[in-house]
C-alpha cells in the first residue's frame, strides 16, 4: 500500500517515476534511442486484462503485442498474436482478441481465443481490410476495405524526368513547387485507392454498402440497426486537400438505404469551406456527435461540436454549434456504460480524457489532478476502471490502471531511463501583451532550487503552428517517429533552462487564440512576454538568451531575432523558410488565393512589401545572434539557403548544415544523433563558453572560434 501511495503522489506532483530513487547517472543522448513507446492499449470489458502494442526505440527497433493481467508486475500471457496486429479489440466476453493482420498475405480480420490460442479468420476478401467494428451487443460486424486502382505502369516523377529524361518537359507550372526538384519521392494528389464499407449479412456473407464516395470512418448505433459514416463524396474536386472534406451520412440496415446527413463543401469562388467528422452515437440512439470545421482559408478555421438529430429532414446546418477546443478535432468520442461521452485529446496544453458537456469539455474527474500527458485511455464496460499511458517532461511513458481511486503501474518499459537524473518540469503561465493568459513549459536543471543566480535560457518554438506542446517526454525528438531532434532535456541537465511556449496560432486554446489577426505580431509578442516573465522571476539571465525552432517555429524564431537584434546570444533554426517571397513562388498556385493571400492580405505581386516585411533574410543587419541553420536535402534546403547567405553578409556568425536524404522531419538515427549533439554543443559554446571534451569535435570548435571572432 505504501508503494501505491508514493506512486499516486508522484503523478499528482509531477516529479518523476516512483520506481526507485533516481541515481546520479544522468540521462544522455543514447537514451533518446532507448525510449520505448506505446501505440495501442485496450482494457478488457471486465477490467481484468490489458493488451497493448509496445514500440522499441531506434537502438532496439521492433513492435510487440503484449497481453497481461491488469495487475502490477505480471508476466505477459504466452499467446500467439502477430507482431503486426493492429486495431486490437476485446470480444464481448473478454476471452478473445480481434485484430487486423497481414501475416498471411493481405490484411484481414482475425480473432484469437485468449486461453486456447485458437485463431479464426473473420474476413477473406481480395482487398485488404483497413478497419472493422462490432455492434455494441457484438452481434453485427462491419469492415472497410481499400482497393488500389490499377492503371498501368507508374509514371516517372518529375524529379526522375528532370534527372533521367531525354526530352523537353512541358510542366504543369501552376502546381510546380521546389520539392519536385529536390525530392525523388515527392508525390501529391488524391489517393489512387477506393475505400468501401461492408456489413456481414444474415448468412455471414459480406454486403457492400452503396455510398457515393470513399469511406473514412463509421460507427454502429446502440441498437445495431444503423451506421453513421464519414466519407469523401465523389464530387469533391481532386486536390491534395481533398481528404479533408469529409461528409457524414446514415445507413439503415433495415431498409438498405443511405442518406447524407451533413455534406462537406470545399472552397468555391466566394464560399468558405466546411467539413465534418465524428458520427459517434449518443446513448438515446437518435443523435450523433458531429465536429465541424469552418475554413475561411487553408490556414484559418474555427472548430465546433453539436449533437445532431439523425431523424431531422433536412438537417439545420445553421443551428448554434458550440466551440470545440479539443485537439485534434477528429479524435473519436467514446460513450461509456453510464452514458458519459468522453474523448482522449488535448485541451489548454494538456493531454488527457475529457468529458463532453453542453458547456464544453472538461477533464474527467479521476484524471483531473494527474500531472503530465495521459492518453490511449481505455475503460472497462462499466466505465469505472481506466487504463492509460502517462508521461511527463521528467518521466518517460508507462501504463497505469486507475480502479476505484487506486492507481497502480502496469508496465516498466522505461524503468532504466526513469531512474536516471532528469530535468525538473514546471508548467508556466504569463500575461501576454494584450493581457491574455498564456501557457507553456519550463525545463530546469535538477539543482535549480539551490541556485540563487539566473541561468542561461533557450526558448524553443514548435512547428505547425497548430500542434500544441504538452508535457510529453522528449516530445519533439520522439513523437511521430521524430520531428527534429532538439536535445531539450540534455540542455536542462547542462544548466540551461528551456522555455517551451504555446504561442498564438497553437490549437486547443480556443478559436480566437488559434486565429491571430497578424501571425507576425501576436505570436512574437507571446514569445517575448514569456521570456520577460522568466527574466522577471530571476530564472533567466537576460544576457544569455538563446532561441530555437522548427518549421513555422524556425520562421518565427528568425523573425524574432531580426526584430530583437541584440537580445539573443545564439539561435538554431531547422526547416523554416527565410524568404516569404520565395516561399510564395516555390508553392503551387492552389495555395495562393485561399492560403497566402488570406494570411498576408494579398498576393506577392499585389503586396510585395508585406512579403518582404515578414521575410527574416532581408533584416539581418545589426543582428548580434550566432545562428545555426539546419535543413533536409529533400525539403527546405533551397528555401532556407538565402538565410545563411544574408546573415553571413550582414556579419552574423552563421553555420548551415544540410542533412542528406532527409525531408521535413529528421528520422535517420545517426543523423538525429548528429543534429542533437550539434545543437547541444552549439548552445553550450555560445551561452556558457563551454566545449565538450570530445577530440572528434576539434575541427568544429575551430570553426566556431572563428565565428566568435567575427561576432
N, C-alpha and C positions, 0 to 999 in steps of 0.2 A: 504493500500500500504506500510506503514511503516513497518508493521509486515513481509510483503513479503521481503522487503529489508534486514531486520535483519536475516531472515532465509537463504537467499542466502549467506550473509556474513558468517553465521555460518558454512555452508557446505564448503565454499571456504577456510575458515581459519582453520577448524577442531578444534573448541574449545568447542564442546558440543552442546546440544539442545538449541533452542531458544524459547522453550515453555514458559519459565519463567527464572528469575534469580535464579540460584541454591541456595538452602538454606544451612544452616550449618549442616544438617543431612547427615552423611556420608553413603556411600554405605557399606553394611555389608554382611556377609556370607549368610544370608537368601535371599538376593536379587538375588543371582545366581539362586535360585529355583523359583523366581517370574518372571523371564525373559520370555517374550513372543517372539515367533519367527514366521517366515512366510515360508511356504512350496511351495506355488504356487501363481502366480499373473498374471492375464491376463487382458489387456485393450481391450475394445470393438472396433470394426472396426472404428466407428465414434469418438472414444476418449471420449465418454460421460460417460461410466460406467467402473467400475473395479469389478472383482471377485477375491478373494484371500482366501487362507487357513491360518488360524491362529492356532498356536500350543501353548498350555499352558505350563508353566514350571512345575517342579516337585511338587511345592506347590499347584498347581491347574491344574493337567493334563487334557487334553481334546483337541479336534480337532473341529474347526468350519469353515464352508464355509460361507463367507460373501460377499454379493453383495451390492454395494453402488454407488451413483453418484461420478464421478471423480471430486469432489469439496470438499474443506475443511469443516470439522465439519458437514458432512451429516450422518444422521442415516441410518443404514443398511436397505435394502429393505426386506419387510416381504414376503419371498419366501421360499418354502419348498424344499431345496436341502439337500440330506442326508449328515450327517457329515463325512461319509467315502468316499464321492465323490473325485475322482482323475482324472488327465488328463483333467482338465477343459478347455473348449474352447467355443468361441462365434460362433453362427451361422452367416452366411454371412450377414444377415440383422441386426445383432446386437441386436435382440429382443428375442433370445433364447440362452440357455446354454446347451452344450453337455458334458457328463462326464461318467466315469466308476463308478459303484456302485455295491456292493454285498448285499444291504439292503433287496433284495427279494430272496436271495439264492446265486447262483454262480454269479460272477462278470460279468456284461453285460453293454452295452452302452445305455444310456438314453439321452433324450433331454427334457428340460423344458422351456416352454414359459415364458418370463420374467414378463409379466403383467397379464396374465390369470392364471399362475401356472399350466397349463395343461402339463402333462408329457407323453411322448411316449417312448416305449422300442424299440430300433433300432436293437438289436441282441437278439437272444433267443436260441442259441445252447446249447448243453450239456456241452461243455467245457468253462471254464472261459475265458473272454477276458482280454488280457494284455495291448493292445494299440490299437489305432484307428487313422484315419486321413481322412478328406475330401480333395478332389482335390481343386485346387485353386479357381475354379468357384463354388465350393460347390455342383456340380452335381454328382460326383462319391465318393464312400465311400469304404474304406478298413480297415481291422482289423486283429489282430493276436490273436490266442488262445493258451492256454497252456493245454496240455493233460498229466496228470500224468500216468506213466506206472504202471499198476497193476501187481505185480509179487509175490503175496502171502504175507504171514506174514513177518514183518520186522525181519531181523536177529539181534540178540543181538550185541551190540557194543563190542569192545574188553574190554573196561572198565567193562562192565556188565559180560562178560565171566570171567575176572580176579577175580571179587569180588563175583560172584554168581554161577559160573560154578562148575562142579564136576569132569570134565575130563581134562586130559592134553591138552594143546592147541598148535598145530603146527602153528606158526605165520608166516606171510609174512615178514620176518625180514628186507628185503631191504626197505620196506615202514614204518617200525616201528619208532615211534617218542614219545617224552615224553608226549604229550597230551593224548595218548592212556591210560596212566597210571593214569592221574590226573583229566581228564575231562570226566564226564559221557555223555556229549552231543556232544563230538567231532566226526565229520564225515567229510570226504573229498572225492572228486571224481567228475566226471561229473554228471550233473543233470539227474535225472531219468524221466524227462519230455520231451515232444516234443512240439515245437512251430511252428504253421502253420500260413500261411497268406491267407486271404480270401478277395475276391472282390465282391461287390454287382453287380449281373448280371442285364440284361435288364428287367427281370421280378421281380426284387427285391430279388431273391434268392442269397445265398452265394456260390461263386465258389472258390474252394480251388486251390491255385496256386501250381503247381508242381515244387518244389525246392529241390535240392539234399542236404538237411540239415535243421537245425533249424533256423528259422527267428529270428533275433535280433532287426532289425530296418528297416524302409522303408520310402521312400519319393516319392511324386507324381511329375511328370513332369509338367511344366507350362500348357501344353495343355490337361493334364489328360489322355493321351494315354499310358504312360509308368510309371513304378515304378522302382526306384533303391532300391536294397535290400541288407542289410548287413546280412550275415548268417554264421553259423558254418557248414562247409562242413562235410558230413558224413565220409569222410576218415581221419579226424583229430583224431589222437590216443587219447584214453581216458587217462586223467590225470587231476589233479587239475588245471592245467594251460590251459586246452583245451578251456575254454570260451574266452580266449584272442584272439584266432586265427580266427578272422572273415574275410571273403571274401566279395567282392562286385559283385553283378550281376544286370542284367536289365531284367525286364519282360515287354513284349509288349502286351497290351490288344487287339490290332487289330489282331495279329497272334496267340495269346495264347502261345507264345514261351518265354523261359527263357534262357539266356546265361550268363556265368560267365565273368565278366569284369576284375577283379583282384583277384587272388586266394592266400590265406594265405599259408604260409609254416612254419610248426613248426621246431624245431631243428632236424637236421639229424646227420649223423655221422661226417660230415665236414661242412655242410652249416650253415650259420647263419639263424635266423628265421625272418619272416616278416609277418605283418598283417595290415589290412586296416579298416578304419571306415569312417563314413560320408555318402556321396552319395547325398547331397543336390544339387539341380539343379541350374545351372546358368540361368540368365534371357533369354538367347537365346534358352534354351531347348535342347541344343546339347552337353553340358558339365556338368559334375558333379564334386563337390568339394570333393576330397579324402584326408584323412590324412593317412600317412603311418608311421609305427613304425618298424625300423630295429633293431633287437636284436643281439648283439654279445654274450650276456649272459643273464641270467634271471634278472640280476640287472644292466645291462648296455644296453642302447638303444639310438638311435638317431631318432628324430621325424621330419617329413616333410609334405608338403602340395602341391597339384597340381590340376589344373583344367584339368580333363581327358575327352577327346573326346569319347563319347559313341559309335560313329559310326566307330571308328578305329578298324581294324581287322588285326592282333592281336594288343592288347594294348602294346605300348613300355614301359615296366616297368623300362627300364634303362634311360628314359628321365630325364632331370635335374630337380629334385624336389627341392623345396625351404625349408629351415629350418623353423620349426613351433614351436614357443615358448609359445603358449597358453596352460595353464594347467587347467584341464586335456585335452588331445588332442581330446578326443571323444565328447567334448561339441558341441551341434548342432549349425550349421550355419543358420541364418535367412536371407532370401532375402527380403529387404524392397521394398516398392512400387516404389521408384526411382531407383531401381536396385542395391543399395549397399548391399554387403554381410557383415553381422555383426555376432559376436559371443560373448556370455556372458562367460567370463572366467578370468584367472589370467595371467598377464604378468608383469615381473620385480617386483614381490611382491605386485602388485595392482590388485584388482578385480574390473572389470568394463566391459563396452561393447566396443569391439574392431572391427574396420573396416578392412577387409582383402583387401590387395592391392598386386600388383606384388612384391613389395619390402619387404613385411611382413605385420605385423598388428600394428595398432596404435589406441589409444583411440578415439572414435568418438568425434567430436568437442564439442558437447553440454555437455559431461560429463568429458572432459579432465581436467578441473580445479577444479572439485568437489573432496573434500578430502574424505578419508575413502573408504570402500568397497561399490560398487554399483552393485547389482545383481538382479536376477529374472526379468530382464528388459523385458518389453513388449511394442510394438509400435502400433500405430493406423494404419489404412490401407494405409495412405499416407506416413507414416514414419516420420511425423513431430512431433508427440506427443509421449512421452515416460513415462511410469510408472515404478518405480523401488524401490527396498528396498535399503536404505543406513544406514550404521552403521560405527562406529569408535571405537577405543580402549576407547575413552572417551565419547561415545554416543551410547546407545542401538539402535537396529533396529527399523525403521519406514518406512512407504511407502510414496513416494513423486511422484509428477507429474511435468514434465517439458514440457511446451507448449509455443512455440513462445518466448523462452527466459525467461519466467516467471516460477518460481519454487514455488510450494505450497505443504504443508504437508497434506496427506490424512488420516493418522492413528495417533492415540495417545495411542497405546497399551502399551507402556512402559513409559508413562508420569511421573508416580511417581518415577521411577528409574532415569529418566533423570534429575529430579530436585535435585537429591542428589549430594553431593560432590564427584567428581570422579577425577582420576588422569589426569595429563597433558600428552598428547602423542606427540612424535616427531619422524618423520622419520629420520633415521640417515644413513650416508654413510661414509665409510672409505677405506683406501687403504690396500689391502692385502699384504702378504709378497712378492708376485710376481708383485705388482703394480696394479693389477686389482681393480676396484672399487666394493665394496661390499655394501649390503643394509640390513637394519634391522629396529627395532623399539625400542623406549625408552619410558618407563612409568616413570613419575616423580611425586613427591608429589605436591599437589595444590599450596603450598607455596614455590616451588623450586626456583623461581626467586628472592625471598627475602633472600635466604640462600647464604652466601659467603663461606661456608665451604663445602668440598667434603663430600658426604654421602655414606653409605653402598650401595653395588651393588650386585644384584643377576642376573646372566646370565641364561636364560632358553633356552635349546636346544630341538627342536622339534623332533618327531619321523619320520620314513619313510626310508630314509631322503627326499623322493620326494615331499611330500605336503608342499607348501610354507606357511609361516606365514604372514598373511596380516593384515590389520587394522580392523579386526573383533572384536567385543566386547566379551570379555571373551572367546576367540576362543577355547582354549583347554578344558575349563570347560564345554562348552555347545554344540559345533558343533558335528554333527553326534550322538546326544544323550549324548554326553560327551565322552572325550577321557581319560583324567586323570585330577582330579580337582585341578590343581595348582591355588592358590588364588593370582594371579599376581597383580590384582587390589588392593587387600587388603594390600599387601606388600607395594605398592607405597603410599597408604594412611597412612601407618605407618612410612613413612620417609625412605623407602628403594627404590632406583632406580632399575628398572627392564629392562634388556637389552635382546632383542629377535633377534638374528642374523639369517639371511638366509645364512647358510654356504654352502660350496661346496658339491654338491650332491643334493641340492634342485632344483626342476624343475622350469621352467618359466624364467630362466636367460640364455638360450642358451644351445645347445647340449654339448659344451665343459665344461661348468660350471656343468652340470648335471653328467658328467662322469669324476670325478677326477682320476688321474693316481694312486694315493695311498690314499685310503679313510682315513687312519690313519695319513696322513701328511697334505694335503691341508686343510681339514676341521678343524683340530686342529689349524693350523696357522690362519685360518679365524677368529675363535673364539678369540684367544689370541690377535691378532692385533686389533680386535674390542674393546676388554676390554682396551687395551693400549690407544686407541684413546680417550676413555671416561675418563681415568685417566689423560691424557694429557690436556683435556679440563677443568679439575678441577671439574668434576661432580662426579667421583667415587673415593672413598677413597681406595688407594691400600692396606691398612692394614685391610680392612673389605670387602673382596670379597666373594661371595657365588656363587654356581653353581648348577643347577638342570636340569633334563632332563627325557624324557620318551622314552622307546623302543630304537631305534637307538640312540637317544639323551642321553639315560642313559648309553649305552655302551660308546659313545663318551665322555660324561662327566667324567665317571670313568677313562677313558684313560688319559684325560687331567689332572685329579687330580694326577694320579700316575706319570705323567711326569713333573708336576709342583708341587712338593711335599710340599712346604711350602707357596704356593701362596694364597690358598683359606682357609678361616676360617671354612666354613660349606658347605655341599652339600646335595642334596636329589635326589635319582635316583629311578625311577619306571619302572618295566617290561623290564629291559635291561640286557641280558646275560653278565656275567662277565668272562666267560671262553670259548673262541672260539673253543678250542679242544672239550669240552663237547657239545657245540652247533652243531659242526660237527657230533659227534657221535649220538646225540639225533635227528638229522634230517633224513628224508628219503633220500635214495640214489639218487633219481632223482634230488635232489638239488646239487649233487656233481659236476659232470663234467661241466655243464653249469652254475653253481652257484658259490660255494665256490672256486673251482679250478681257475676260472677266476678272482675272487676277490682277492685271496691270492697267486696266482702264482703256485698252485698245491694243492694236497690233503694233509690231515693231516699226513698220513704215508709217504708221499714224502717230505714234508717240515714242520716238526713239529715245527721248530724254529720260523717260521712265525706266526703260530697259538699261540704259547706261547708269542711271542713279542706283539701281539695285544690283549692279554687277561689281563685285569686290575688286576685280582686277584693274579697274580704272581708278582706284582710290588708295593705292598702297604708298603714295607719297607720305613721307614723315612717319610711317609706321615703325615702331621700335620692337616689334614682336618677332622672335625667331619662329619660323613656320615650317613644319614638316607636312608635305602633301603626299598622299598615297592614292593609288588608283588601280583598278583592274584593267588589264590589257584588252579584255573583251567588252569593256563597258565605258567608263568615263575618262579614260586616259586622255582622249582627244579634247573633251570639253573642259578638263582641268588644266591642260597644258599652258594656257595663257596665264594662269595664276602664278605659278612659279617664275615664269619669264618676267611678268610685270613686277612681281615682288623683288626679284633679283635686280632688275634695272633701277628700282627705287631704293636700292641699298639695303634691302631686308635680308637678314640671314635666312637662307632658304635651302631645303633639300626636297627632292622629288623622287619618289620610289614607285615603280610600276611593277605589279605582280603578274607574272605570265599565266596564261590560260585561266584567268580569273575574271568573273563577272562583277555584278554589283555587290555580291556578298563573297567574302573570303572563306573558303571551305577546306582547302588542302591543309592537312595537319602541319606539315613542315613550314608552309608559308604562313600559317596562322601563328605558329610559334615565333617565326622571324619577325613578323609585324608586332606581336605582343612585346617582345624584348626590345625592339627598336623604339616603340612608344614609351616603354618604361624608362629606358636609358636616356631618351631624349628629354623627358621632363625632369628626371633627376639631375641631368647635366646642367640644364638651364635654371631650374628653380632651387637646387641645393648645391650646385657646383660639385656634383658627386659623379665619379666614374666607377663602373662595375669592374671588379678585378678579374677580367677575362682577357687573356692575351690575344684572342682572335678579334677583339674589338679595337685593337690598336689603331688600325687604319681609319676606322670610324671616328675615333676621338681626335685623330689628327685633322680630319675634315672639319669636325665641329669646332676645334680650337681655331681654325682659320676663319670659320663663320663668326665666332665670337669676337675675333679681332676686327672683322668688318663691322659688326654691330657696334 
